[in-house]
Amino acid sequence: MCKYCEMIKDKSRVIMENNTCVAFYSDEAVSSGHITIVTKNHIENYFNMSYENNEEMFMLARNCKKFIDKNFNPEGYNLGYNVGVWAGQRDKHVAMHLIPRYAGDVSPEKVSGGILNIKKYLKLKMELMVL
């Protein structure tokens, strides 16, 4: 059984849930209050989720944001999915990460540079292929 399916069974970990999704604090938190939201049913790929699952996940994320705002008072958020091994998905279960951000937790260049760094890497890889 997958890591997230096991975590769903442990009701003491659950922060909140709705019809199709469950939220709990991340085991590998990036910051204080980092919440992971997963589907109750084992779905491996975000793009295979039903519209209902997708809507329920975003509604749960909104409720989790209110919970984090009240308990952690962050200045911003990162919200994201990793889909596929090459995009950083380590567990084959859809997981949304709601990551609170705090002033000074990392430099703005590191936060906004993520996708830019990927573009630089791909450009370098393409240049090496041409050689």
Secondary structure, DSSP 8 states (H G I E B T S, - for coil): --HHHHHHH-TTTEEEE-SSEEEEE-TT-SSTT-EEEEESS----GGGS-HHHHHHHHHHHHHHHHHHHHHH--SEEEEE---SGGGT--SSS-EEEEEEE-TTSS-HHHHHTHHHHHHHHHHHHHHHHH-
